[in-house]
Amino acid sequence: MMISTKDSEGTSVISAFESTPELIHTPTDSSSVTPDGSLHGSDTAVGLVDNAKRLLEADNLEMKILPDEEGTAGKIFQIALRSVIPSSVADKKLYAFHAEWLIDSSLSRVGPDCYRKSSTFVISELPFVHLVSAEPVYGSGPSTTEHISEIQLGYVIRKDGAANDSGDEQVFLERFPLDFLAIYAPHVAREVDAHGGSFNGTKYCADEANAAETNGKSAPSKSKIPDASSLFEELKSSLGNAGIQEDKYEMRLWEVDELNQVFGMSDTQKPATTNIPTFEASELTAVNSFSQMTQQLRFFEAFNKYGVKHDLGEEWVGTATAPLEFFGETLVGRMNQHPARACKYFYLKSIGKATADPMFIQQSSDYRLDFKLGQHTDHASYQGTPGYTQIMLQAKGSVTTTICDGFKIADDLRKNSPDHFRLLTQCLVTHGSCNRLYTRIGGLPRNASWLENDDPLPRSFDVVQTHPIIKVDEEGSVLQIIHSEQKRGICAIPFDVYKSFMKAYREWCLLCESPKYKATVDWPEGSFLIFNNTRMLHGRALLRTGVVGNEDRFMVGSYWNKPMFLNRYRFLKRQEISMQGGLSQRWTDRMSNQLVASLVLSTELEKKDNDEGMSA
């Protein structure tokens, strides 16, 4: 993406935590639970049971505290819940939760830093948790006084396993939002009567009872929450499974004509299909936190879709490193620290005519402005490609550069040359070098004599990575492009496939440089270029000719790793859910991507239903 900049004034930092008060544990009377686990309206410390019967009838809320299959009292909490995902089936389902899971998931277990307060609770106290009370808590606003929003559970710690007949046991209280229980129920709770059975203190449901009798014991259930590396991936999957076409979560492959129309110097009218949102740096670093959140969400969704962004506007010219760090760390967070470089950024600089600068002549070709670089991805030789997202500020000098969509090239190669595509996904290529460009304290110069004489003073380190050019997942979907002919090392390609592989690799290199895929990008002074370094390939920028005073160039850049970049979007999305009246961030900060996606899906479906209702 390219972001133009016009304002470097202060910005607010969105706190990672809400100011939710820590829950206070207080003794209460446990007499609200009858011997069979159901509720009755006795007086309790929270003062809500007077209305409990009315509220239970209003919401048709069913809940019980039950013994587990071994007959231990207070180990199961049973409640009827509607799905958090809107559907045509409005009936509630009855779920049985482990009491230990509920207490282990409560907010009182963690501090304001989101870390657990104790590293021994799961050993020392959790096995001895017994539920003794369950009460509804309803909203306090004018429109929610008749609506139950939370459940308050009381529990005791009985290390000897026996109830205290004196009635002076210390009872701790925990509150759980109904939305929280509903979102987790399909994953951690047991649905009661799902197969004609019931939870009666001995068996959960009929099918497990039969399995236990047939096999001697039932096999452990596989986790219903698979791994997903980003919220974007899970949102695309969840929305697709729900039959929702949400364009902002879909990836767009670029045709070169579209790239030229959107990013090029031509004044051609942008087609509607490539109407990308535009941003100013001042919008993305706005002091107003709500405005900042909204604009940053739009930025991340556009970045996920297109992989690169270009916006023109007023310039941010001058000292380059301060604007880069301010903008980058406000938009996403701390940028990558190079293993040897003292700072978090790199730069390319020319003064006057570049060829007249002796320092320029001595630099490595990787940093020489007159060295023509083919289309490539950065960090090809770094294990794991730490630079997932690349950000560069053109602080001085207006230039043109080239970009191409590696995913689009791979997609076409799969269709037109399937054998070559297969070889590029299976044969392992090595990118590597020994980096001798920095001193022991992480400074420059990048002096050619240091390299030639093998001087011991530079902080030398090896970088090497062996991988396929096109990385795919088990289903064949393209995950990443890793390509840099300049950084390619000595590759151990097997004899029998060497000629076939090199033919495929040559085709790949030609496609990356082909006008069919490579577009020219106008990169004006004072603007940021931001792109997905695992997808988009780029070349070396050249100063635009014929522009008065455009003889100098100063470009500074850096990277974000993948977790930092993608989890910033997750944080913003959780913040949006909370601001829209959904679950507090304190409940979602430790939630898996899959379940956060379910909350987003709930919002999208509700919006879709409302839109359809208005248009009907």
N, C-alpha and C positions, 0 to 999 in steps of 0.2 A: 504494500500500500504506500501511497505517497501522501503525506500530510503537509500542507503548507502551514506556516507559523507566523503569528503576528503579535503575540503577547506573552511575555515571560514573567508576568506578575505572579504573586503567591497563589497557592492552591491549598485546598483542604485535603486532608488525608482521611479516607474512610476507615473508621476503626474496625478492627477484625472482630470485635466483640460488641454485643449490645449490653446496656447496663441493666441486665436482668438480676434482681436480687437473689442471693443464695437462699435456697430453701432452709427453713428453720424447723428442726425436729422438736416436737413437743409431745408430752404425754397426752393421751386421750382415752376415753372409755371405749372398750372393744365390745360392748354389749349390743352394738347395732347388728351383729352377725348372729343369726340363729343357728342352731345345731346343724341344719341342712345346708348352711352357707348362704341362704337368701337374706335380704335386708328387711329390717322393720324400722319404724320411726322413733327410736329412742333418742334422748338428748345426747349430743356429742360436743366436743370442744370446738368444732368448726361452725356450729350453729346453722347447718344447712339441712338437717334431717327433717325439720318441721315442714319443709317444702318437698322433701324427697319423693313422697308418694305421688304428689301432683305432677312433679317433673318426670318421674318414671312413666306415668300414664301418658303425659303429653308427648314424650319422645319414644314411647314404647321401648324403653331401655331395659334390657334384661342382663343381670349380672349376678354371679355367684362366686363364693370362695369355696373351693372343694379340696378334698385330699388327693394325693397323687395315687399312682397305681399300687404303691406299697402301703397305702392307707395313712400316710403322714399328713396331718391336718395342715391347712393353710398353704399348700404348695402349688395350687392351680387357681388361676383367676379366669373365669368364664364370662364372656360378654358378647352381646349381639352388636355387630357393626355393619354399617353400609360401606361399600367400597368408596375409596377416595376418588376413584375414576368414575365419572358419570356414565351410566349405562341405562339401557331400557329396562333392566331388571332392578326394581327399587327395593326388593325384599332384602332384609338384613340376613347376614350369616352369623352363626354362633361359633365363636373361636375360644379355644382354651390356651392361655398363656402360662408359661412357667413363671412362678412368683420370683424366682431368682433372676430370670432374664429381665423382668420389669425393674426390679430394684437396681440391678447392675447397670441398667440403661438410664437411670434417673439423673437429673441435673445436679443433684447434691453430691454425686460421686466425682464431679469435676470442678476445678477452680476456674477463675476468669481467664486463665491461660489455655483453657480447653484440654489440659492434661488431667489425668486422674490424680486425686489428692492422696491416694494410698496405693502402694504397690503390693499390699498384702491383704486387702479387703476380700479378694476372691478366695483366699485361702482361710483367713481367720474368721470371717463373719458370714459371707454370702451363703455357704451351705446350711446355715442355721436360721435363715430367714423364714418366717411364718407370717402369712397375711392374717389380719384379724378384723379389718373393716374395709368397706368400699362404699364410697358415697359420691353422688353426682355434684358437680360444681357448674353453675350456669353463668352465662355472661352478665356483666353488670350494666351494659349500655341499654338505652331505651328500647332498641330493636331486638335485644338478645336476652331479655329477662326470662323468656319462656324456653330458651334453647340451652341445652346442656353442652358446655364447651370442653369440660375436663372431667376426669375421674380422680378422686383423691383416695389413695390406698393407705391404710395403716398397717404397719408390720412390727413385729418384735423379733429380737434375737434370742433364741433358746438353744444354748450350746449343750444343755443336758437333755434336750429333746422333749421335755415335759412342760406343760403349761403351769404358770404360777397361780395357785388358787387364791393367793392373798389379794389379787386384783391390782397390785401396785407395779405391774410390769411397765417398763418404759416403752411407750408406743411411738414410733416414728412415722411421720406423714410425708407422702410423696404425691405430687400431682402429675397427671399425664394428659395431654390434649387428646381428644378423640381422634383428630386427624393423624396424630402420631401413631396411635394404636392401629388405626385403619390402614395406614400405609405399610406398616410392618406385618400386619396379621397374616397375609398370604405367604410370608416368607418364614416367620418364626413361630407362629401359632398353629395349633391343630384345629382344622375345621371339624366341628362336631356334627354327627349325623350325616356326614358326607356320603356314607355308603350303607346307611341303615343302622349303623351302630350308634353308640352314645358314650360320652365320657361319664362313667359312673363310679370312678374311684378305683377301677380295676383294669379297664381297657379303654384306649382312646377311641377306636372305631373298629368296625367289624373286619375290615380287610387286614389290619395288623394282627388282630386276634387269630385269624385263620392262618396268616403267615407264620406266626409264632408257634402254632400247634403243628403246622406241617413241617417246618424247618428246624424246630427247636428254638430258634430265635429269629427275629426279623433283621434284615440287613439295614445298616444305617442309611438314612436318606441322604441323597446328594444335595449339596447346597443349591438353593434356587437362585442365588445371586452370583452369576459368573463374573469374572474379572472384566472390567472395561477401563481403558486407560484415560478416557476423557468423557466429560459430560456431553460434548458434541456427538460422539459416536453413539452413546446410549440414547440421546434424544432422537437421532435419526432412526435407530432401530425401533424404539418404543412407538414413535409416531407412525412409522411404516406398518408395524404390527396392528395398530389401531385404525389403519386405513385413512390416515390423515396426510394430505400433501401439504407440507409446510415448507415453502420454498427457501426460507432463510437457513434451514439446516441442510440443504442439499448442496453438494459440491458442483461447481460449474467448470467444465473443461473449455479452455480458450481456443477459438479459431484465430489465426494470425490476423485476419481482416478486422476482427473485433478488437484485438489488442491494439492494432494500429489506430483504429477509430477512437478508442477510449483513451489510450495513453500517448498516441503520436502527436506530432506537431500539426497535423491536418485540422482544418476548421470544419471538417465534415460533420454533419449532424449525427450525434450519438444515437444509435438504434435503441428502441425501447427495451430490447432484450438485454442490453448492457447498461441500463440506467443504474449505475452503482451509487450508493450514498456517498456524499462528499462531506469532509470534515475539516474544520480548522483546529489547529493545536489548542487554541484558547477554549474551544468547546470541550475538548477531551481533558482539559486540566482546569475546568471551571471551579470556582470557589464553592458554588452551590452544589452540595453533595448529590441531590436528586438529579439535577441536570447532568452532572458528571457521570452518574451511574447510567442514565438513559443513553447518553451519547457513546459511552464506552461499550455498552451492550451492543449497540448498532455497529460499532467498529469491529468488535470481535466476530459478530455474525457475518459481516461483510468479508472479513479476512478469511474465515472458515470457508466461505463459498467460493471466493475468487483467488485466494492465495497471494494477491498483490493488490496494492491500491495506490492511486495517484490523484492528488487534489492540488489545484493551483490557488494562490491567494497572496496575501501580503507576505513579505519576506521576514525571515529571522536570521539576520546576518551579523557576524562579529565573532566574538570568542565562541568557538564551536563546542568545546567539551561541556561547559556548564548547561547550555540548552539541551544537549543530548541527554545528559544524566537527569536533569529535572524532568523533561518530557517523558523519557523512558521509564523512570522509576515511579512517576505519577500514573502513567497509563497502565503499566503491568507490575513493575517491581524491580528489584535489584537485578542488574544485568550480570552476565557471566564474568567471572574472573579468569583471565588467561593464566595458564600454569607458570609462566615465567615473566610475563609483562607486569610491570608495577601497577598499571592502571587497568580499568575495565573496558577501555576502548582502544581502537587502532586508528591510524590516520594515514592519509596520503596527501602530500603537500608539494606544491611547486611555487617558486618565487621567480617572477619574471619569466624568461624563456627557460623551460624546464631543463633543456640540454646544457644550459650554462651553469647549473647548480652542481658543484662537485660532489656534494652529499648525495644528490639524486643518482649520479652515475655509479656510486659505490653500493647502492642499495640492492638487496635481493630482487630478482625479477618479479617476485610476488608483490612488491611495493613500488615498482617502477611504472610511472605513468605512461611511458612510451612503449611499454611491453604489451603487445596485443594478447589478451587472454581470450580463449575460446569460451563458449558457453559452459558453465560449470556450477557445481554447488560447493559452498564453503565447507570446511571441516571434513572433507572427504577422508582424510588420514587420521582423524581423531576418533577413538573408540566410542561408539554410541552416538556420534554426531551431536555434540553438546549444543551447537548453535541451531536450534530448531527454527527460531525466528530471527531474521537479520534486520537491523535498523541502521540506516545510514543518513546522515545529514550533510547536504551539499552546502557547506558554510560559505564558500566563496567560489564564484565561477559557475556559469550555466553550461550544462553538458548534455550530451545525448548518450544513452547507454542501450543495451539490448537485453531482452528477456524472452524466455519461451516457457511454455507449460510442459514440464516433463511428464506429467500424468497424461496429457493429451497425446504426446508422442508415443508413450508406452501403449496407450489404448489403440492407436492406429497401427502400431507395429504388431500388436496381438492379432488384429484383423487381417493385415496384409502380409505379414511375414511371421506366422505362428512359430516356426522352428527357430527363427532368430530371437523372438520374444522368449521362448523357453530357455534357450542357451543363456540369455542375459539375466534370467531369474535363477539359474541353477549354477553356472560356473562362477567360481570365486575369484575376484580381482583384488589385488593388494594396492592400497594407496599408502605411502609412507615416506618418511624422511627423518633426518636428524636436524632439529632446529637449533641453529647457532646464532640467532639474530639479536640476542639480548645479553646484557651484562649481568653480573651476579646479583645486582640490586634491581634488576628488572628494567633497566633503561636501555637507550640506544647508544651508539649508532649501529645501524645496519650496514656495516662496512665490509666491503668485499674482501679486504685483507684478512679480516678475522676468519673468514671461511677458508681462504686459500692456505694460510699458515697454520691452521688448526690450533690457534692460540687458546690456551687453557682458561683465559679469563671469562669468555662468554659462558652464560648458564646454558649449557647444551642439554637437550633432552630428545628422546626418540618419540615419534608419533607414527603409529601404524594401525591400519585397520584392513581386514580381509573380509570381503562381502560380495554379494552379487550387485551388479549395476542397478537392477530393478528388484526391490524387495517386495515380496507378495505374502499374503497370509495363506492359511490353509485352503481357503476357497478361491484363491487366485486373484483376489483384489489387490491392487497396487497400494503399498504402504509408504514407500519411500524411494526416491531416486538419489543415488550417490555416484557422482561423476565429476572427475577433474583430470583431464589428460595431462595437465602440467604436474600434478602430484602423483600420477600413476607410478607404482614401483615395479619391481620384477615379479611377475605373476606366474604362479605355478600351475599353469593350465595343462592338463593331461595331454600327452602326445596325440592320442586318437581323436581328440575333439578340438585340438588347437586351431587347425585351419578353419574349421566350421565356426568356432567361436570368434576368431579374428574377423571373419567375414561379417558376422552379426555385429561385432563391435564397430567395425568401420561404417556399417549402415547406420548404427545408432549415432555415431559422431557426425555423419553427414546430415542426418535428420535434424540434429540439434542446431546446426549452422544453416539449415535450409530456410530460404525466405518463406517457405510454406508455414513455418512455425516460429521463426525468430522475428520479433517486432522491435522497432526502434522507439525508445521512450525518451521524451523530452523531460529533463530533470533540471528545473530552474534553480538558481541560487536561492538559498534560504528554505528549502523544502526537504522533508523527510521521505525516504523510500523505504518501505517496510514490506518484507515478503517472506513466504514460507520457504525456508532453505531446504526442506526435504521434498519439495515439489517443484518450485520454480528455479530455472537455471538463469544465470546472468553473465554478461561479459564485462569488459573494461570500458568505462565511460571515456568519452573524448570531449574536449572543449569545443563548444559551438563556434564555428568560424563566422567572421563578418559581424561580430558583436563588439562594439567599442568598449575597451577596458576589460575585456574578457580573457586576458593573457594568463591570469593566475588561477590556481585551483587549490582548494583546501576542503577535503572530505574527511569526516570522522564517523566511525561506526562501531557497533557492538552487537551483542546477541542476547537472546533469552533462551534458556533451555525449555524443553517441552512441558514438564510439569509446572514450572513457574508461569508460563504463558497460558496454558489451557486452564489451569486451576484459578487464574484470575477471573476468567469468565464464569467459572462455577461459583466463586465468591459473589460476583455481581448478580448472578441469577438468584442465589439464595437471598441476597439483600432485596431484590425485587419482589420475591415471594412474600417476604416479611412485610414490606411496605404496602403490599396489596391486601394485607389482612390475613395472610396465610401463616404457616408455622413460623415461630420466632427462629432467628438464626442460631440461637442457643440450642435448639432442638435439631437443627439440620447441619451444624458444623461438623459433626462426626458421622454423618449419614453417607452411605455409599452413593456413587454416581447413579446407579440404577434407580434408587428410591428418590433421589432428587429429581431425576427425569420423570418419575411418576407424578410428582407434585406439579412439575411444569406441564405434563400431559393433561393433568386435571384442569389446569387453567386454560390450556388451549382448547380442550373439548367444551368447557363451559362457554368460552368466547364463541366457539363455532355454533353451539346451540343458540346462544343469544342472537348472533348474527342471522341465523336461519329463521328464528322467531320474528325478528324485526322485518325480514324480507317477505315473510309469508303473508 
